[in-house]
Amino acid sequence: MTETIRLATRGSDLALRQAQRVARALESRRREVELVEVETTGDSVRDELIHRLGKTGAFVRSLDEKVIDGEVDAAIHSMKDVPTEFPDELVVAAVPERASADDVLLTPDGTDLPDLPEGATVGTSSLRRKAQLLSARPDLAVEPLRGNVDTRVQKLLAPPLQAEHERRLEAQEEEGDASYDRTAEEWFDDLPELRRQALGRDIETVFDAIVLAEAGLERIDLLDTLAFQRLPASFVPAPGQGTIAVTAREGDVADTLNHELDHPRTRVVTTVERTVLGTLGGGCVAPVGIHAVLQGEYVRTRVRVLSQDGTEEIEATRDLPVERHPEAASELAEELAEEGAADLIERARRGDGE
């Protein structure tokens, strides 16, 4: 039996669920694992949108510093949060098999994007999602939405739940009103915990819909309890979305993690996505979607780079040869940069195009 492998993780429900998946995979290989919770800049600065938190890596640096300092053996991240500019002391030791990379539209009743009312308010903290929403529906009001996944869901569900509760209370106060077969208290007692918490939440913005990653909802067991629609194929996810990255210092632990956890197909496609992003230099400050799928000898790669208001874009779909996928990904990015993607990204850095 090897020594205990100490894994750093954020303390959010989603981060812990992801870390527990990694831990279970290692434990199934007879490895001893300890999870160490670490608060990151992205967790502590809750009132800022992600792209305003400074350099990329707001949810990553604090964990990786623990690895570099030797306080833990490795760190577990959502791959889409990991900057393409990576500390020299670390490697991405393992990339487990990818979950869904799709974005989903959540509404209280399952309404699809084309059927949202004109001027509907949609919540997201992502510049990429905002730009793609506005490209598809320029009439939408896309408003900031931060918080853990369950907090965001509660912000969507709170207004209709509170309205329903108020109707039940009013009916209960009117003698002889048989509109409901249960009291307001009985109705409340039957609600799942997430909806109970939503009912007590203060409302700042009434959202008609919000956009979240399907993988995150699945990992915290919410996907089957919510009304959602997958967004159209024209919506391109963030590089690495749906993927976990395990970072470590080079050496025996990294080798062990790679052997026990790494999924080669997932590593190929995320390498393509991150190489395109790194070459373009978009980070989290520009609306960039990149998605790669391994198909035989080729990696089919889709890229969308947009202005922040969604009115301009550079897009491409290419089949890149798998035997030279990093080089081919760089060449694709350079081609797109010359076609105008670099200009869109620079304008996003300056805050233009909103």
Buried (B, 14 or more C-beta within 10 A) or exposed (E): EEEEBBBBBBBBBBBBBBBBBBBEBBEEEEBEBEBBEBEBBBBEBEEBBBBBBEEBBBBBBBBBBBBBEEEBBBBBBBBBBBBBEBBEBBBBBBBBBBBBBBBBBBBBEEBBBEEBEEEBBBBBBBBBBBBBBBBBBEEBEBBBBBBBBBBBBBBBBBBBBBEBBEEBEEBBEEEEEEEBEEEBEEBBEEBEEBBBBBBEBEEEEEBBBBBBBBBBBBBBEBBEEBEBBBBEEEBBBBBBBBBBBBBBBEEEBBEBBBEBBBBEBBBBBBBBBBBBBBBBBBBBBBBBBBBBBBEEEBBBBBBBBBBBBBEBBBBBEBEBEBEEBEEBBBBBBBBBBEBEBBBBBEBBBEEEBE
